[in-house]
């Protein structure tokens, strides 16, 4: 009797992974919002190209790149997370199957996400540097950086935190993977 209850409980717990499926579907809709935002910014760039300064164009283009990188992050989380935590995707015969999907696991997914966050953070930091440089050029010698300095330092600290976290996660994943391989080799 207890074995029967245990079997059904385990089946129920394992089946609960499907509760995540609507979350991944929600991320697909969020990506649709980013596509809309991208097209809106692209139309603004094209329509205003004659009146925008080079710095303004660069900032808008960096914003477009930022949207693309966030969309890439959404794809990694949606497809990789679904594959890892909900159900295997039957894409072996699909010609467009991403190469990274064949060897995705929770560790690889975390490192890829951390790397994507570093890229997004880099874009934001570059935009900040360009904006500060532009303001400094406009203001000349009288430009005071006090408020901006704090914001820039704060963004650099966040970026470095992302970089250090990604390195630690990659190192941890590598150690865990090599330990797992060593353990399997010792068992055989």
Protein Blocks (a to p, Z undefined) as FASTA:
>chain_A
ZZmmmmmmmmmmmmmmmmmmmmmmmmmmmmmmmmmmmmmmmmmmmmmmmmpcfklmmmmm
mmmmmmmmmmmmmmmmmmmmmmmmmoccdfklpmklcfklmmgcfklmmmmmmmmmmmmm
mmmmmmmmmmmmmmmmmnmmmlcfklmmmmmmmmmmmmmmmmmmmmmmmmmmmmmmmmmm
mmmmmmZZ
